[in-house]
Amino acid sequence: MFPGRVHGPPPAAALSDVDPAETFLVRRAAAGDRSAFAGLIEAHWARLVRLARSVVGEAEAEDSVQEALLRAWLALPSLRRPEAFAPWLTRVVLRGSLRERRRRPETVPLAEAPEPAAAPAPGAGLEVERLLAALAPRQRAVMHLTAVEGMSDGEIGAVMEITPAAVRSHRRRAREALSRLLASDAPAASSPREVLS
């Protein structure tokens, strides 16, 4: 989108990949059209749930996104640039997920823990969710936006409202933490470099 820029409007060339149909829906939704907002949410739902899942975990991801979407619906009329809807919505969901993570205790009593859907197969590889859970929420978000969404440091910085240097710092700390964790689980992890690259 617009790498390297954190504040201010993007240059005109950066908006060339904006979908005019989405911008039209954003304007209709901002005017109160619920079906337009539903169409926007349908287009972004899977991506937003993946982001929330990386911060709050599987069990809370959809609830966290739904709460954030309610906030987004209420704030949408104040969005000044409809073409910036996708990064704005990502930021709303990320903030909500980080808030949810801070609000929620780190441990769950055993009686309340959900039963696993299926036992993992022996040698099935790394337990990605367990590895991500060892990271701080912002580190998790940076790793998700980098590895899953393929965003640049500038784009991640714009979404998280931090500088690209801070993005790199969070990523470096996350990789160091994952390296330590993988080193302690050396027999279970055959190729830690693949996970960290």
C-alpha positions in Angstrom: 0.0 0.0 0.0 2.2 2.9 1.2 5.4 1.6 2.7 7.5 4.0 4.7 4.7 6.4 5.6 3.2 6.4 9.0 1.5 9.7 9.3 -0.4 11.9 6.8 -2.1 11.0 3.6 -0.4 8.5 1.2 0.9 9.8 -2.1 -1.6 9.6 -5.0 0.2 6.7 -6.5 -0.3 4.6 -3.4 -4.1 4.8 -3.8 -4.0 3.2 -7.3 -4.7 -0.2 -5.8 -7.8 1.0 -4.0 -11.0 -0.8 -5.2 -13.5 1.8 -6.4 -16.4 -0.5 -5.6 -15.2 -0.8 -2.0 -14.8 2.9 -1.7 -18.4 3.3 -3.0 -19.6 0.8 -0.3 -17.7 2.6 2.4 -19.4 5.9 1.5 -22.9 4.1 1.5 -22.1 2.4 4.8 -20.9 5.7 6.4 -24.3 7.2 5.4 -26.0 4.4 7.3 -26.5 1.6 4.7 -26.2 -1.6 6.8 -26.2 -3.9 3.7 -23.2 -2.0 2.4 -21.4 -2.4 5.7 -22.3 -6.1 5.7 -20.8 -6.4 2.2 -17.6 -4.8 3.4 -17.4 -7.1 6.4 -17.9 -10.1 4.3 -15.0 -9.1 2.1 -12.7 -8.7 5.1 -14.0 -11.2 7.7 -11.5 -14.0 7.2 -8.5 -11.7 7.3 -9.7 -9.9 10.4 -10.4 -13.2 12.3 -7.0 -14.5 11.4 -5.5 -11.3 12.8 -7.6 -11.5 16.0 -6.7 -15.2 16.4 -3.0 -14.4 16.4 -3.5 -11.9 19.3 -6.3 -13.4 21.5 -6.4 -17.1 20.4 -8.9 -19.3 18.7 -11.6 -19.2 21.3 -12.0 -15.4 21.5 -11.1 -14.4 17.9 -14.6 -14.1 16.4 -16.1 -12.4 19.5 -13.2 -9.9 19.5 -13.8 -9.1 15.8 -17.5 -8.7 16.3 -17.0 -6.2 19.1 -14.5 -4.3 17.0 -16.9 -4.3 14.1 -19.6 -2.7 16.2 -17.1 0.0 17.2 -16.2 0.4 13.5 -19.8 0.8 12.5 -20.4 3.5 15.0 -17.2 5.3 14.1 -17.5 4.9 10.3 -19.1 8.3 9.6 -16.0 9.9 11.0 -13.7 8.1 8.6 -12.4 11.0 6.4 -10.8 8.9 3.6 -13.1 6.1 2.4 -10.2 4.7 0.3 -8.3 4.0 3.6 -11.1 1.8 5.0 -9.1 -1.5 5.0 -6.1 -0.3 7.0 -8.5 1.7 9.3 -10.7 -1.4 9.9 -7.5 -3.5 10.5 -6.4 -1.0 13.1 -9.8 -1.0 14.9 -9.7 -4.9 15.1 -6.1 -4.9 16.2 -6.8 -2.4 19.0 -9.8 -4.3 20.1 -7.9 -7.6 20.2 -5.0 -6.0 22.2 -7.6 -4.6 24.6 -9.3 -8.0 24.9 -5.9 -9.7 25.5 -5.1 -7.2 28.4 -8.5 -7.7 29.9 -8.4 -11.5 29.9 -6.3 -13.5 32.4 -3.4 -15.5 31.0 -4.6 -18.8 32.4 -7.9 -20.6 32.3 -9.0 -23.0 35.1 -8.8 -26.6 33.9 -12.6 -27.0 34.4 -13.2 -24.2 31.9 -10.7 -25.3 29.3 -12.2 -26.5 26.1 -11.6 -30.1 25.0 -9.2 -30.4 22.1 -11.0 -31.2 18.8 -8.5 -34.0 18.1 -5.3 -35.2 19.5 -2.3 -34.0 17.4 -0.6 -36.7 15.4 2.8 -37.7 16.6 5.5 -35.8 14.7 2.8 -33.4 13.3 5.2 -30.5 13.6 5.4 -27.4 15.6 2.5 -26.3 17.8 2.2 -22.9 16.2 -0.5 -21.6 18.6 1.6 -22.6 21.6 4.6 -20.8 20.1 2.6 -17.6 19.4 1.1 -17.7 22.8 4.6 -17.3 24.3 4.9 -13.9 22.5 3.7 -10.5 23.8 0.5 -9.5 22.0 2.1 -6.7 19.9 4.9 -9.1 18.9 2.2 -11.6 17.8 0.4 -9.0 15.8 3.6 -7.9 14.0 4.5 -11.5 13.2 1.0 -12.2 11.9 0.9 -9.0 9.8 4.4 -9.8 8.4 4.1 -13.6 7.8 0.4 -14.1 7.1 -0.7 -10.7 5.6 2.6 -10.0 3.9 2.5 -6.4 4.9 5.6 -4.1 4.7 7.1 -2.5 7.8 5.5 0.9 6.8 2.1 -0.7 6.4 2.3 -2.5 9.7 3.5 0.7 11.4 0.5 2.6 9.9 -2.0 -0.1 11.1 -0.4 -0.3 14.6 0.4 3.4 14.8 4.1 2.8 15.5 7.2 3.6 13.5 8.6 1.1 11.0 11.7 0.9 13.3 9.4 -0.1 16.2 7.9 -2.8 13.9 11.4 -4.2 13.2 12.1 -4.1 17.0 9.0 -6.1 17.8 9.8 -8.6 15.1 13.4 -9.0 16.3 12.2 -9.6 19.9 9.6 -12.0 18.7 12.1 -14.0 16.7 14.5 -14.0 19.6 11.8 -15.3 21.9 10.8 -18.0 19.4 14.4 -19.0 18.9 14.8 -19.5 22.7 11.5 -21.5 22.8 12.5 -23.7 19.8 15.9 -24.3 21.3 14.3 -25.6 24.5 12.1 -27.9 22.4 14.9 -29.0 20.1 13.8 -32.6 19.6 10.3 -31.5 18.6 11.3 -28.9 16.1 13.3 -30.1 13.2 13.8 -26.8 11.4 13.3 -23.6 13.5 14.7 -21.4 10.7 11.7 -22.2 8.5 9.3 -20.8 11.1 11.4 -17.7 11.8 12.1 -16.6 8.3 
